[in-house]
Amino acid sequence: MTNLVLVLAVLDVALMALLIIVYRIPPLSRRLQTMPVVQRYWRPNWPELRRMIPLLLLVLTGVLWGLVILL
């Protein structure tokens, strides 16, 4: 169980690092927004992907704290 929680924590940190890189490089963010996979699942009334990244980072930080508490 501890190994699984540790792997999930590492994956969470890696995902947060990737989101920060996408947020800091606007052309990468725009390219990601125009990918067919993202366009298929992204709803028109949702905000732009780059504006959602800080909220996602906040949620992932909460998930990371939850995993640390489980350890």
mmCIF file of the N, C-alpha and C atoms, coordinates in Angstrom:
data_MODEL
# 
_entry.id   MODEL 
# 
loop_
_atom_site.group_PDB 
_atom_site.id 
_atom_site.type_symbol 
_atom_site.label_atom_id 
_atom_site.label_alt_id 
_atom_site.label_comp_id 
_atom_site.label_asym_id 
_atom_site.label_entity_id 
_atom_site.label_seq_id 
_atom_site.pdbx_PDB_ins_code 
_atom_site.Cartn_x 
_atom_site.Cartn_y 
_atom_site.Cartn_z 
_atom_site.occupancy 
_atom_site.B_iso_or_equiv 
_atom_site.pdbx_formal_charge 
_atom_site.auth_seq_id 
_atom_site.auth_comp_id 
_atom_site.auth_asym_id 
_atom_site.auth_atom_id 
_atom_site.pdbx_PDB_model_num 
ATOM 1   N N  . MET A 1 1  ? 0.825   -1.199 0.000   1.00 0.00 ? 1  MET A N  1 
ATOM 2   C CA . MET A 1 1  ? 0.000   0.000  0.000   1.00 0.00 ? 1  MET A CA 1 
ATOM 3   C C  . MET A 1 1  ? 0.863   1.255  0.000   1.00 0.00 ? 1  MET A C  1 
ATOM 4   N N  . THR A 1 2  ? 1.936   1.246  0.799   1.00 0.00 ? 2  THR A N  1 
ATOM 5   C CA . THR A 1 2  ? 2.815   2.414  0.859   1.00 0.00 ? 2  THR A CA 1 
ATOM 6   C C  . THR A 1 2  ? 3.477   2.675  -0.477  1.00 0.00 ? 2  THR A C  1 
ATOM 7   N N  . ASN A 1 3  ? 3.866   1.597  -1.174  1.00 0.00 ? 3  ASN A N  1 
ATOM 8   C CA . ASN A 1 3  ? 4.500   1.765  -2.477  1.00 0.00 ? 3  ASN A CA 1 
ATOM 9   C C  . ASN A 1 3  ? 3.531   2.384  -3.484  1.00 0.00 ? 3  ASN A C  1 
ATOM 10  N N  . LEU A 1 4  ? 2.271   1.971  -3.446  1.00 0.00 ? 4  LEU A N  1 
ATOM 11  C CA . LEU A 1 4  ? 1.273   2.522  -4.357  1.00 0.00 ? 4  LEU A CA 1 
ATOM 12  C C  . LEU A 1 4  ? 1.052   4.005  -4.095  1.00 0.00 ? 4  LEU A C  1 
ATOM 13  N N  . VAL A 1 5  ? 0.950   4.381  -2.836  1.00 0.00 ? 5  VAL A N  1 
ATOM 14  C CA . VAL A 1 5  ? 0.758   5.793  -2.486  1.00 0.00 ? 5  VAL A CA 1 
ATOM 15  C C  . VAL A 1 5  ? 1.965   6.612  -2.914  1.00 0.00 ? 5  VAL A C  1 
ATOM 16  N N  . LEU A 1 6  ? 3.156   6.041  -2.735  1.00 0.00 ? 6  LEU A N  1 
ATOM 17  C CA . LEU A 1 6  ? 4.369   6.744  -3.139  1.00 0.00 ? 6  LEU A CA 1 
ATOM 18  C C  . LEU A 1 6  ? 4.434   6.926  -4.656  1.00 0.00 ? 6  LEU A C  1 
ATOM 19  N N  . VAL A 1 7  ? 4.059   5.915  -5.398  1.00 0.00 ? 7  VAL A N  1 
ATOM 20  C CA . VAL A 1 7  ? 4.034   6.022  -6.870  1.00 0.00 ? 7  VAL A CA 1 
ATOM 21  C C  . VAL A 1 7  ? 3.010   7.064  -7.300  1.00 0.00 ? 7  VAL A C  1 
ATOM 22  N N  . LEU A 1 8  ? 1.842   7.068  -6.676  1.00 0.00 ? 8  LEU A N  1 
ATOM 23  C CA . LEU A 1 8  ? 0.825   8.075  -7.006  1.00 0.00 ? 8  LEU A CA 1 
ATOM 24  C C  . LEU A 1 8  ? 1.310   9.481  -6.693  1.00 0.00 ? 8  LEU A C  1 
ATOM 25  N N  . ALA A 1 9  ? 2.038   9.645  -5.601  1.00 0.00 ? 9  ALA A N  1 
ATOM 26  C CA . ALA A 1 9  ? 2.577   10.963 -5.244  1.00 0.00 ? 9  ALA A CA 1 
ATOM 27  C C  . ALA A 1 9  ? 3.608   11.417 -6.278  1.00 0.00 ? 9  ALA A C  1 
ATOM 28  N N  . VAL A 1 10 ? 4.459   10.513 -6.719  1.00 0.00 ? 10 VAL A N  1 
ATOM 29  C CA . VAL A 1 10 ? 5.463   10.864 -7.733  1.00 0.00 ? 10 VAL A CA 1 
ATOM 30  C C  . VAL A 1 10 ? 4.783   11.231 -9.053  1.00 0.00 ? 10 VAL A C  1 
ATOM 31  N N  . LEU A 1 11 ? 3.766   10.470 -9.445  1.00 0.00 ? 11 LEU A N  1 
ATOM 32  C CA . LEU A 1 11 ? 3.033   10.794 -10.674 1.00 0.00 ? 11 LEU A CA 1 
ATOM 33  C C  . LEU A 1 11 ? 2.321   12.142 -10.561 1.00 0.00 ? 11 LEU A C  1 
ATOM 34  N N  . ASP A 1 12 ? 1.803   12.447 -9.382  1.00 0.00 ? 12 ASP A N  1 
ATOM 35  C CA . ASP A 1 12 ? 1.136   13.729 -9.153  1.00 0.00 ? 12 ASP A CA 1 
ATOM 36  C C  . ASP A 1 12 ? 2.121   14.886 -9.299  1.00 0.00 ? 12 ASP A C  1 
ATOM 37  N N  . VAL A 1 13 ? 3.298   14.736 -8.721  1.00 0.00 ? 13 VAL A N  1 
ATOM 38  C CA . VAL A 1 13 ? 4.320   15.787 -8.833  1.00 0.00 ? 13 VAL A CA 1 
ATOM 39  C C  . VAL A 1 13 ? 4.760   15.942 -10.291 1.00 0.00 ? 13 VAL A C  1 
ATOM 40  N N  . ALA A 1 14 ? 4.892   14.837 -11.009 1.00 0.00 ? 14 ALA A N  1 
ATOM 41  C CA . ALA A 1 14 ? 5.290   14.907 -12.422 1.00 0.00 ? 14 ALA A CA 1 
ATOM 42  C C  . ALA A 1 14 ? 4.215   15.615 -13.246 1.00 0.00 ? 14 ALA A C  1 
ATOM 43  N N  . LEU A 1 15 ? 2.960   15.335 -12.977 1.00 0.00 ? 15 LEU A N  1 
ATOM 44  C CA . LEU A 1 15 ? 1.875   15.999 -13.700 1.00 0.00 ? 15 LEU A CA 1 
ATOM 45  C C  . LEU A 1 15 ? 1.838   17.491 -13.390 1.00 0.00 ? 15 LEU A C  1 
ATOM 46  N N  . MET A 1 16 ? 2.084   17.850 -12.135 1.00 0.00 ? 16 MET A N  1 
ATOM 47  C CA . MET A 1 16 ? 2.118   19.272 -11.790 1.00 0.00 ? 16 MET A CA 1 
ATOM 48  C C  . MET A 1 16 ? 3.278   19.973 -12.487 1.00 0.00 ? 16 MET A C  1 
ATOM 49  N N  . ALA A 1 17 ? 4.432   19.325 -12.566 1.00 0.00 ? 17 ALA A N  1 
ATOM 50  C CA . ALA A 1 17 ? 5.575   19.921 -13.262 1.00 0.00 ? 17 ALA A CA 1 
ATOM 51  C C  . ALA A 1 17 ? 5.264   20.110 -14.740 1.00 0.00 ? 17 ALA A C  1 
ATOM 52  N N  . LEU A 1 18 ? 4.603   19.136 -15.352 1.00 0.00 ? 18 LEU A N  1 
ATOM 53  C CA . LEU A 1 18 ? 4.230   19.251 -16.764 1.00 0.00 ? 18 LEU A CA 1 
ATOM 54  C C  . LEU A 1 18 ? 3.240   20.394 -16.973 1.00 0.00 ? 18 LEU A C  1 
ATOM 55  N N  . LEU A 1 19 ? 2.273   20.539 -16.079 1.00 0.00 ? 19 LEU A N  1 
ATOM 56  C CA . LEU A 1 19 ? 1.308   21.636 -16.202 1.00 0.00 ? 19 LEU A CA 1 
ATOM 57  C C  . LEU A 1 19 ? 1.983   22.996 -16.047 1.00 0.00 ? 19 LEU A C  1 
ATOM 58  N N  . ILE A 1 20 ? 2.963   23.090 -15.168 1.00 0.00 ? 20 ILE A N  1 
ATOM 59  C CA . ILE A 1 20 ? 3.678   24.354 -15.007 1.00 0.00 ? 20 ILE A CA 1 
ATOM 60  C C  . ILE A 1 20 ? 4.453   24.698 -16.271 1.00 0.00 ? 20 ILE A C  1 
ATOM 61  N N  . ILE A 1 21 ? 5.071   23.695 -16.902 1.00 0.00 ? 21 ILE A N  1 
ATOM 62  C CA . ILE A 1 21 ? 5.800   23.934 -18.151 1.00 0.00 ? 21 ILE A CA 1 
ATOM 63  C C  . ILE A 1 21 ? 4.847   24.404 -19.239 1.00 0.00 ? 21 ILE A C  1 
ATOM 64  N N  . VAL A 1 22 ? 3.685   23.749 -19.347 1.00 0.00 ? 22 VAL A N  1 
ATOM 65  C CA . VAL A 1 22 ? 2.692   24.160 -20.355 1.00 0.00 ? 22 VAL A CA 1 
ATOM 66  C C  . VAL A 1 22 ? 2.202   25.573 -20.077 1.00 0.00 ? 22 VAL A C  1 
ATOM 67  N N  . TYR A 1 23 ? 2.029   25.927 -18.801 1.00 0.00 ? 23 TYR A N  1 
ATOM 68  C CA . TYR A 1 23 ? 1.536   27.254 -18.438 1.00 0.00 ? 23 TYR A CA 1 
ATOM 69  C C  . TYR A 1 23 ? 2.563   28.337 -18.757 1.00 0.00 ? 23 TYR A C  1 
ATOM 70  N N  . ARG A 1 24 ? 3.837   28.041 -18.562 1.00 0.00 ? 24 ARG A N  1 
ATOM 71  C CA . ARG A 1 24 ? 4.892   29.044 -18.766 1.00 0.00 ? 24 ARG A CA 1 
ATOM 72  C C  . ARG A 1 24 ? 5.221   29.287 -20.227 1.00 0.00 ? 24 ARG A C  1 
ATOM 73  N N  . ILE A 1 25 ? 4.890   28.344 -21.104 1.00 0.00 ? 25 ILE A N  1 
ATOM 74  C CA . ILE A 1 25 ? 5.206   28.489 -22.526 1.00 0.00 ? 25 ILE A CA 1 
ATOM 75  C C  . ILE A 1 25 ? 3.880   28.621 -23.292 1.00 0.00 ? 25 ILE A C  1 
ATOM 76  N N  . PRO A 1 26 ? 3.438   29.847 -23.578 1.00 0.00 ? 26 PRO A N  1 
ATOM 77  C CA . PRO A 1 26 ? 2.130   30.039 -24.225 1.00 0.00 ? 26 PRO A CA 1 
ATOM 78  C C  . PRO A 1 26 ? 1.967   29.323 -25.575 1.00 0.00 ? 26 PRO A C  1 
ATOM 79  N N  . PRO A 1 27 ? 3.003   29.267 -26.453 1.00 0.00 ? 27 PRO A N  1 
ATOM 80  C CA . PRO A 1 27 ? 2.778   28.530 -27.710 1.00 0.00 ? 27 PRO A CA 1 
ATOM 81  C C  . PRO A 1 27 ? 2.478   27.049 -27.476 1.00 0.00 ? 27 PRO A C  1 
ATOM 82  N N  . LEU A 1 28 ? 3.082   26.473 -26.454 1.00 0.00 ? 28 LEU A N  1 
ATOM 83  C CA . LEU A 1 28 ? 2.806   25.079 -26.133 1.00 0.00 ? 28 LEU A CA 1 
ATOM 84  C C  . LEU A 1 28 ? 1.374   24.916 -25.641 1.00 0.00 ? 28 LEU A C  1 
ATOM 85  N N  . SER A 1 29 ? 0.911   25.879 -24.883 1.00 0.00 ? 29 SER A N  1 
ATOM 86  C CA . SER A 1 29 ? -0.465  25.853 -24.394 1.00 0.00 ? 29 SER A CA 1 
ATOM 87  C C  . SER A 1 29 ? -1.459  25.958 -25.552 1.00 0.00 ? 29 SER A C  1 
ATOM 88  N N  . ARG A 1 30 ? -1.171  26.850 -26.495 1.00 0.00 ? 30 ARG A N  1 
ATOM 89  C CA . ARG A 1 30 ? -2.064  26.984 -27.657 1.00 0.00 ? 30 ARG A CA 1 
ATOM 90  C C  . ARG A 1 30 ? -2.049  25.729 -28.519 1.00 0.00 ? 30 ARG A C  1 
ATOM 91  N N  . ARG A 1 31 ? -0.880  25.119 -28.678 1.00 0.00 ? 31 ARG A N  1 
ATOM 92  C CA . ARG A 1 31 ? -0.784  23.894 -29.480 1.00 0.00 ? 31 ARG A CA 1 
ATOM 93  C C  . ARG A 1 31 ? -1.564  22.765 -28.813 1.00 0.00 ? 31 ARG A C  1 
ATOM 94  N N  . LEU A 1 32 ? -1.481  22.686 -27.498 1.00 0.00 ? 32 LEU A N  1 
ATOM 95  C CA . LEU A 1 32 ? -2.221  21.664 -26.768 1.00 0.00 ? 32 LEU A CA 1 
ATOM 96  C C  . LEU A 1 32 ? -3.725  21.881 -26.910 1.00 0.00 ? 32 LEU A C  1 
ATOM 97  N N  . GLN A 1 33 ? -4.147  23.136 -26.897 1.00 0.00 ? 33 GLN A N  1 
ATOM 98  C CA . GLN A 1 33 ? -5.567  23.460 -27.014 1.00 0.00 ? 33 GLN A CA 1 
ATOM 99  C C  . GLN A 1 33 ? -6.129  23.061 -28.379 1.00 0.00 ? 33 GLN A C  1 
ATOM 100 N N  . THR A 1 34 ? -5.307  23.076 -29.426 1.00 0.00 ? 34 THR A N  1 
ATOM 101 C CA . THR A 1 34 ? -5.784  22.769 -30.770 1.00 0.00 ? 34 THR A CA 1 
ATOM 102 C C  . THR A 1 34 ? -5.665  21.295 -31.135 1.00 0.00 ? 34 THR A C  1 
ATOM 103 N N  . MET A 1 35 ? -5.191  20.459 -30.221 1.00 0.00 ? 35 MET A N  1 
ATOM 104 C CA . MET A 1 35 ? -5.090  19.022 -30.505 1.00 0.00 ? 35 MET A CA 1 
ATOM 105 C C  . MET A 1 35 ? -6.482  18.427 -30.638 1.00 0.00 ? 35 MET A C  1 
ATOM 106 N N  . PRO A 1 36 ? -6.673  17.484 -31.584 1.00 0.00 ? 36 PRO A N  1 
ATOM 107 C CA . PRO A 1 36 ? -8.009  16.899 -31.782 1.00 0.00 ? 36 PRO A CA 1 
ATOM 108 C C  . PRO A 1 36 ? -8.566  16.201 -30.543 1.00 0.00 ? 36 PRO A C  1 
ATOM 109 N N  . VAL A 1 37 ? -7.708  15.562 -29.760 1.00 0.00 ? 37 VAL A N  1 
ATOM 110 C CA . VAL A 1 37 ? -8.185  14.871 -28.559 1.00 0.00 ? 37 VAL A CA 1 
ATOM 111 C C  . VAL A 1 37 ? -8.748  15.870 -27.559 1.00 0.00 ? 37 VAL A C  1 
ATOM 112 N N  . VAL A 1 38 ? -8.066  16.998 -27.381 1.00 0.00 ? 38 VAL A N  1 
ATOM 113 C CA . VAL A 1 38 ? -8.537  18.017 -26.446 1.00 0.00 ? 38 VAL A CA 1 
ATOM 114 C C  . VAL A 1 38 ? -9.819  18.644 -26.966 1.00 0.00 ? 38 VAL A C  1 
ATOM 115 N N  . GLN A 1 39 ? -9.889  18.910 -28.260 1.00 0.00 ? 39 GLN A N  1 
ATOM 116 C CA . GLN A 1 39 ? -11.089 19.534 -28.827 1.00 0.00 ? 39 GLN A CA 1 
ATOM 117 C C  . GLN A 1 39 ? -12.297 18.612 -28.726 1.00 0.00 ? 39 GLN A C  1 
ATOM 118 N N  . ARG A 1 40 ? -12.066 17.318 -28.765 1.00 0.00 ? 40 ARG A N  1 
ATOM 119 C CA . ARG A 1 40 ? -13.178 16.384 -28.686 1.00 0.00 ? 40 ARG A CA 1 
ATOM 120 C C  . ARG A 1 40 ? -13.832 16.410 -27.306 1.00 0.00 ? 40 ARG A C  1 
ATOM 121 N N  . TYR A 1 41 ? -13.020 16.519 -26.249 1.00 0.00 ? 41 TYR A N  1 
ATOM 122 C CA . TYR A 1 41 ? -13.556 16.454 -24.891 1.00 0.00 ? 41 TYR A CA 1 
ATOM 123 C C  . TYR A 1 41 ? -13.760 17.815 -24.238 1.00 0.00 ? 41 TYR A C  1 
ATOM 124 N N  . TRP A 1 42 ? -13.212 18.880 -24.809 1.00 0.00 ? 42 TRP A N  1 
ATOM 125 C CA . TRP A 1 42 ? -13.315 20.211 -24.217 1.00 0.00 ? 42 TRP A CA 1 
ATOM 126 C C  . TRP A 1 42 ? -14.639 20.834 -24.610 1.00 0.00 ? 42 TRP A C  1 
ATOM 127 N N  . ARG A 1 43 ? -15.398 21.263 -23.642 1.00 0.00 ? 43 ARG A N  1 
ATOM 128 C CA . ARG A 1 43 ? -16.704 21.864 -23.918 1.00 0.00 ? 43 ARG A CA 1 
ATOM 129 C C  . ARG A 1 43 ? -16.537 23.326 -24.319 1.00 0.00 ? 43 ARG A C  1 
ATOM 130 N N  . PRO A 1 44 ? -17.399 23.834 -25.190 1.00 0.00 ? 44 PRO A N  1 
ATOM 131 C CA . PRO A 1 44 ? -17.259 25.233 -25.636 1.00 0.00 ? 44 PRO A CA 1 
ATOM 132 C C  . PRO A 1 44 ? -17.466 26.252 -24.516 1.00 0.00 ? 44 PRO A C  1 
ATOM 133 N N  . ASN A 1 45 ? -18.259 25.920 -23.507 1.00 0.00 ? 45 ASN A N  1 
ATOM 134 C CA . ASN A 1 45 ? -18.514 26.896 -22.447 1.00 0.00 ? 45 ASN A CA 1 
ATOM 135 C C  . ASN A 1 45 ? -17.456 26.842 -21.338 1.00 0.00 ? 45 ASN A C  1 
ATOM 136 N N  . TRP A 1 46 ? -16.481 25.939 -21.424 1.00 0.00 ? 46 TRP A N  1 
ATOM 137 C CA . TRP A 1 46 ? -15.386 25.898 -20.458 1.00 0.00 ? 46 TRP A CA 1 
ATOM 138 C C  . TRP A 1 46 ? -14.373 26.975 -20.782 1.00 0.00 ? 46 TRP A C  1 
ATOM 139 N N  . PRO A 1 47 ? -13.663 27.481 -19.780 1.00 0.00 ? 47 PRO A N  1 
ATOM 140 C CA . PRO A 1 47 ? -12.647 28.509 -20.069 1.00 0.00 ? 47 PRO A CA 1 
ATOM 141 C C  . PRO A 1 47 ? -11.452 27.930 -20.826 1.00 0.00 ? 47 PRO A C  1 
ATOM 142 N N  . GLU A 1 48 ? -10.614 28.821 -21.295 1.00 0.00 ? 48 GLU A N  1 
ATOM 143 C CA . GLU A 1 48 ? -9.418  28.427 -22.020 1.00 0.00 ? 48 GLU A CA 1 
ATOM 144 C C  . GLU A 1 48 ? -8.535  27.546 -21.129 1.00 0.00 ? 48 GLU A C  1 
ATOM 145 N N  . LEU A 1 49 ? -7.842  26.592 -21.745 1.00 0.00 ? 49 LEU A N  1 
ATOM 146 C CA . LEU A 1 49 ? -7.027  25.629 -20.997 1.00 0.00 ? 49 LEU A CA 1 
ATOM 147 C C  . LEU A 1 49 ? -5.986  26.319 -20.125 1.00 0.00 ? 49 LEU A C  1 
ATOM 148 N N  . ARG A 1 50 ? -5.373  27.384 -20.635 1.00 0.00 ? 50 ARG A N  1 
ATOM 149 C CA . ARG A 1 50 ? -4.315  28.060 -19.883 1.00 0.00 ? 50 ARG A CA 1 
ATOM 150 C C  . ARG A 1 50 ? -4.863  28.714 -18.611 1.00 0.00 ? 50 ARG A C  1 
ATOM 151 N N  . ARG A 1 51 ? -6.110  29.133 -18.638 1.00 0.00 ? 51 ARG A N  1 
ATOM 152 C CA . ARG A 1 51 ? -6.724  29.723 -17.444 1.00 0.00 ? 51 ARG A CA 1 
ATOM 153 C C  . ARG A 1 51 ? -7.122  28.662 -16.424 1.00 0.00 ? 51 ARG A C  1 
ATOM 154 N N  . MET A 1 52 ? -7.248  27.405 -16.852 1.00 0.00 ? 52 MET A N  1 
ATOM 155 C CA . MET A 1 52 ? -7.637  26.323 -15.945 1.00 0.00 ? 52 MET A CA 1 
ATOM 156 C C  . MET A 1 52 ? -6.433  25.712 -15.219 1.00 0.00 ? 52 MET A C  1 
ATOM 157 N N  . ILE A 1 53 ? -5.216  25.936 -15.716 1.00 0.00 ? 53 ILE A N  1 
ATOM 158 C CA . ILE A 1 53 ? -4.040  25.288 -15.150 1.00 0.00 ? 53 ILE A CA 1 
ATOM 159 C C  . ILE A 1 53 ? -3.807  25.664 -13.684 1.00 0.00 ? 53 ILE A C  1 
ATOM 160 N N  . PRO A 1 54 ? -3.900  26.947 -13.266 1.00 0.00 ? 54 PRO A N  1 
ATOM 161 C CA . PRO A 1 54 ? -3.709  27.236 -11.838 1.00 0.00 ? 54 PRO A CA 1 
ATOM 162 C C  . PRO A 1 54 ? -4.712  26.506 -10.937 1.00 0.00 ? 54 PRO A C  1 
ATOM 163 N N  . LEU A 1 55 ? -5.959  26.374 -11.375 1.00 0.00 ? 55 LEU A N  1 
ATOM 164 C CA . LEU A 1 55 ? -6.950  25.641 -10.595 1.00 0.00 ? 55 LEU A CA 1 
ATOM 165 C C  . LEU A 1 55 ? -6.580  24.159 -10.513 1.00 0.00 ? 55 LEU A C  1 
ATOM 166 N N  . LEU A 1 56 ? -6.135  23.592 -11.640 1.00 0.00 ? 56 LEU A N  1 
ATOM 167 C CA . LEU A 1 56 ? -5.707  22.195 -11.631 1.00 0.00 ? 56 LEU A CA 1 
ATOM 168 C C  . LEU A 1 56 ? -4.513  21.984 -10.708 1.00 0.00 ? 56 LEU A C  1 
ATOM 169 N N  . LEU A 1 57 ? -3.591  22.934 -10.694 1.00 0.00 ? 57 LEU A N  1 
ATOM 170 C CA . LEU A 1 57 ? -2.441  22.823 -9.801  1.00 0.00 ? 57 LEU A CA 1 
ATOM 171 C C  . LEU A 1 57 ? -2.876  22.865 -8.339  1.00 0.00 ? 57 LEU A C  1 
ATOM 172 N N  . LEU A 1 58 ? -3.848  23.699 -8.037  1.00 0.00 ? 58 LEU A N  1 
ATOM 173 C CA . LEU A 1 58 ? -4.362  23.770 -6.672  1.00 0.00 ? 58 LEU A CA 1 
ATOM 174 C C  . LEU A 1 58 ? -5.011  22.446 -6.267  1.00 0.00 ? 58 LEU A C  1 
ATOM 175 N N  . VAL A 1 59 ? -5.786  21.875 -7.156  1.00 0.00 ? 59 VAL A N  1 
ATOM 176 C CA . VAL A 1 59 ? -6.423  20.588 -6.870  1.00 0.00 ? 59 VAL A CA 1 
ATOM 177 C C  . VAL A 1 59 ? -5.376  19.491 -6.707  1.00 0.00 ? 59 VAL A C  1 
ATOM 178 N N  . LEU A 1 60 ? -4.380  19.475 -7.603  1.00 0.00 ? 60 LEU A N  1 
ATOM 179 C CA . LEU A 1 60 ? -3.342  18.454 -7.503  1.00 0.00 ? 60 LEU A CA 1 
ATOM 180 C C  . LEU A 1 60 ? -2.490  18.625 -6.247  1.00 0.00 ? 60 LEU A C  1 
ATOM 181 N N  . THR A 1 61 ? -2.323  19.848 -5.779  1.00 0.00 ? 61 THR A N  1 
ATOM 182 C CA . THR A 1 61 ? -1.608  20.059 -4.517  1.00 0.00 ? 61 THR A CA 1 
ATOM 183 C C  . THR A 1 61 ? -2.411  19.475 -3.354  1.00 0.00 ? 61 THR A C  1 
ATOM 184 N N  . GLY A 1 62 ? -3.709  19.655 -3.398  1.00 0.00 ? 62 GLY A N  1 
ATOM 185 C CA . GLY A 1 62 ? -4.561  19.036 -2.371  1.00 0.00 ? 62 GLY A CA 1 
ATOM 186 C C  . GLY A 1 62 ? -4.495  17.516 -2.413  1.00 0.00 ? 62 GLY A C  1 
ATOM 187 N N  . VAL A 1 63 ? -4.473  16.960 -3.616  1.00 0.00 ? 63 VAL A N  1 
ATOM 188 C CA . VAL A 1 63 ? -4.338  15.508 -3.757  1.00 0.00 ? 63 VAL A CA 1 
ATOM 189 C C  . VAL A 1 63 ? -2.998  15.049 -3.196  1.00 0.00 ? 63 VAL A C  1 
ATOM 190 N N  . LEU A 1 64 ? -1.945  15.818 -3.472  1.00 0.00 ? 64 LEU A N  1 
ATOM 191 C CA . LEU A 1 64 ? -0.624  15.460 -2.958  1.00 0.00 ? 64 LEU A CA 1 
ATOM 192 C C  . LEU A 1 64 ? -0.601  15.498 -1.432  1.00 0.00 ? 64 LEU A C  1 
ATOM 193 N N  . TRP A 1 65 ? -1.233  16.501 -0.834  1.00 0.00 ? 65 TRP A N  1 
ATOM 194 C CA . TRP A 1 65 ? -1.300  16.553 0.635   1.00 0.00 ? 65 TRP A CA 1 
ATOM 195 C C  . TRP A 1 65 ? -2.070  15.366 1.181   1.00 0.00 ? 65 TRP A C  1 
ATOM 196 N N  . GLY A 1 66 ? -3.126  14.971 0.491   1.00 0.00 ? 66 GLY A N  1 
ATOM 197 C CA . GLY A 1 66 ? -3.873  13.786 0.905   1.00 0.00 ? 66 GLY A CA 1 
ATOM 198 C C  . GLY A 1 66 ? -3.033  12.524 0.850   1.00 0.00 ? 66 GLY A C  1 
ATOM 199 N N  . LEU A 1 67 ? -2.225  12.404 -0.195  1.00 0.00 ? 67 LEU A N  1 
ATOM 200 C CA . LEU A 1 67 ? -1.341  11.240 -0.296  1.00 0.00 ? 67 LEU A CA 1 
ATOM 201 C C  . LEU A 1 67 ? -0.266  11.254 0.779   1.00 0.00 ? 67 LEU A C  1 
ATOM 202 N N  . VAL A 1 68 ? 0.232   12.447 1.095   1.00 0.00 ? 68 VAL A N  1 
ATOM 203 C CA . VAL A 1 68 ? 1.249   12.551 2.161   1.00 0.00 ? 68 VAL A CA 1 
ATOM 204 C C  . VAL A 1 68 ? 0.624   12.159 3.504   1.00 0.00 ? 68 VAL A C  1 
ATOM 205 N N  . ILE A 1 69 ? -0.608  12.540 3.734   1.00 0.00 ? 69 ILE A N  1 
ATOM 206 C CA . ILE A 1 69 ? -1.280  12.157 4.979   1.00 0.00 ? 69 ILE A CA 1 
ATOM 207 C C  . ILE A 1 69 ? -1.471  10.650 5.050   1.00 0.00 ? 69 ILE A C  1 
ATOM 208 N N  . LEU A 1 70 ? -1.761  10.021 3.899   1.00 0.00 ? 70 LEU A N  1 
ATOM 209 C CA . LEU A 1 70 ? -1.907  8.565  3.880   1.00 0.00 ? 70 LEU A CA 1 
ATOM 210 C C  . LEU A 1 70 ? -0.602  7.846  4.177   1.00 0.00 ? 70 LEU A C  1 
ATOM 211 N N  . LEU A 1 71 ? 0.507   8.471  3.832   1.00 0.00 ? 71 LEU A N  1 
ATOM 212 C CA . LEU A 1 71 ? 1.804   7.842  4.118   1.00 0.00 ? 71 LEU A CA 1 
ATOM 213 C C  . LEU A 1 71 ? 2.054   7.867  5.597   1.00 0.00 ? 71 LEU A C  1 
# 
